[in-house]
């Protein structure tokens, strides 16, 4: 029997890769997206439509233009029911959440609750996966002592952030708060209604078809800016470190949960301690690639910007027999190939 999959936010990086993954497996995939990403980030070349149009080539993908906050749009996308829901829709930018807290809350919190309610009423057997974020931990991460090196900060003792880290009594930014609300609602529906749900608290996800902006998606943004010889703004000193995870490895983890017997789970997911990069180090790699000195403008630190964030992926490795397959050099190479190939898309 052909599985049915609903992907919200299907025109974004994660959503479009999820849709393609399940389409290639022969599933019937429905993609729901309101195509507002370009508007959110002031990008006039309609970057979202690239992924939206890319998915046209799959006959088993149905595209629905609609909003996760509207029950009619969600129910239309669910049809008579689905087997898997990947909720990747969201307002993804920290600066955007500061500028318009109500819209950020509406999309990330109410939108998630609305999708959960619709799925529970129409397709309660479906596996529900929520794309959360490391920002739910907020400034608690800064309780780890750090040491400053030439190109990066390092933790003096900690190796990674585990799922047991506290979520409260610290600053988060409105984005962290709204995503945390969706995170908790996803867990609550597992408890209240016995839905099969998983929360994936994601670190830095990157890969082809990522339209990076200064506000969000820094790996692609730096790469695009370097290609176009633009000045790059760095908030802070550029020594902040993140663990990077290639998007296809993320999708594999989603599918491992779907196929598992786990009733509910919360996972921190990223490249882990072996796949890290600081902003300064990445700028150095780009200068070697493009053979010129990139112009950098430094500005004040952004609110709640963690100096180091590295995921402890012990739990997901144990539960799902999963680990990152794509090294940072290989993943960056594949992203760069796509950026060069599609350079006309970037204004």
Secondary structure, 3 states (H helix, E strand, C coil): CCCEEEEECCCCHHHHHHHHHHHHCCCEEEEEECCCHHHHHCCCCCHHHHHHHHHHHCCCEEEEECCCCCHHHHHHHHCCCCCEEEECCCCCCHHHHHHCHHHHHHHHHHHHHHHHHHHHHHCCCCEEEEEEEHHHHHHHHHHCCEEECCCCEEECCCCCECCCCCCCCCCCHHHHHHHHHHHHHHHHHHHHHCCEEEEEEECEEECCCCCCECCECHHHHHHHHHHCCCCEEEECCCCCEEEEEEHHHHHHHHHHHHHCCCCEEEEEECCCCCCEEEHHHHHHHHHHHHCCCCCEEEECCCCCCCCEECECCHHHHHHHCCCCCCCHHHHHHHHHHHHHHCHHHCC
